[in-house]
Amino acid sequence: MPGEMILKIWDVEHGACAMLTHRSAYGVEGRLAMIDSGDNSTTGWKPSTYIKHYLKRNVLDYLFVTNADLDHISDLNNLWKEGITVSTFFRNRSVSPDVMRIIKEASGELTEDIERYLDIHAGYVYPVDVPFDESMGGISVRTFWNSTPPFYDTNNLSMVASFKYGPFKILFPGDLEEDGWLALLEQPAFRAELIDTTVLVASHHGRENGYCRALFDYCHPRAIVMSDKAIVHDTQGITQTYRQRVIDHWPNGVLVATTGKQRRVLTTRRDGWIQFNVNDRGDFTIYTECYG
């Protein structure tokens, strides 16, 4: 459908949150999708507050949770506290609610956000009334995941979500580690989906254990995005490796309109929020909150 896909990756430090909508040629924004629901404890920014009080929306049409750990869902329960209705919920559905509860209980205290995740993981089992691919102005999504067995850790049970608008494609892999990547790469459909990926969001916030060299035999992104903050948990240690994977196929990377600079790796640490405005021909403009 003519218009633009507007995708903004928010700065939630060492967490994850992005929002996605279609804006018509007349400037009307359609349904809202959100990928993960992390918040920023330093600035106080919360997706629930933004949706309710800035966007003036009472409904979040589609919620994708790529990973069941707290940094991906730290503002999840506040959606309910703000009175926001979540219409459709995407996650790794191969893990039973009982098994997921055991996994989360083994990893520590169950916060109210974890409890909310477990509740909706168990409860959102009914047919979808408004399918994503038919209702987002031409934006489509494909999801992939590993199962139990063989995996019993939340990282390798991450849901990978690949969003496409025209020729533009962006991949959100949650916190997959190398073993999880390699298992997914055994699926022909997943390997095929990686082809023509325009932008890759780095797994596990750019940590070394989220990097998989074999991925780049199929995926040749024009840019890689990291949702991270100042150096913690080895984040950023592999930035140069990611940059080289882009240079291998796209030496010039992408142009950032805010700064007029060519970039290969963008980070919320350096750039603040990162927004992609994509038209139906796949042409895109990148804006950033900061000047890098």
Protein Blocks (a to p, Z undefined) as FASTA:
>chain_A
ZZddddddddehjadddddddddfkopacddddehjbdcfknopafklmmmmmnopabdf
bacdfbfcfklmmmmmmmmmnopacfbdcddfkbcfklmmmmmmmnoccdfklmmmmmmm
mmmmcccfbdfklmnoopacddddddddfbfcfklmpccddddehjbdcddehjadfklm
mmmmmpmklmmmmgopabdcdehhhpaklpcfklmmmbccfbdcddddddeehioklmmm
mmmmmmmmmmnlpadfklopacfbdcfklnmpadddddfkopacdddfbeZZ
